[in-house]
Amino acid sequence: MNLVSVGLCVAALAFFVIPTRVHGAEGGGKEKPAFQGKLPNVPGKSLTAIVVRYEPGGKSGPHHHAGSVFAYVLSGQIRSRNSATGPAKVYSAGESFFEPPGSVHLISENASTTAPASLLAVIVADDGATLTTPEKR
């Protein structure tokens, strides 16, 4: 089984088992932790996987993450724009994108006003880091 398959299995299990908490001042995504663990081959770093579900028209405000982020769209379509990777783009289920360390996630939203969308965010960051910080407006 490859890493993406393992991540999807863990995310699917977490989607049904782990309680949801809502974040974001704009009716942002609902997050469900899927996995968190220290990386034994990279001292001082942890890997965290989170399933983010957006209701139709849902979005998160500008924010940045600790470390590196790999995002894989599980369902629907997600519109994303990152300060380091160029203009906004719509990613469909099965597509992925990367957010480099130090960048700002300027747009993160469901591209649809009629159907939900979800993604799996995999973050590699320093042990104990605050993973998401809203940008000051």
Order of alpha helices (4+ residues) and beta strands (2+ residues): alpha-beta-beta-beta-beta-beta-beta-beta-beta-beta-beta-beta-beta
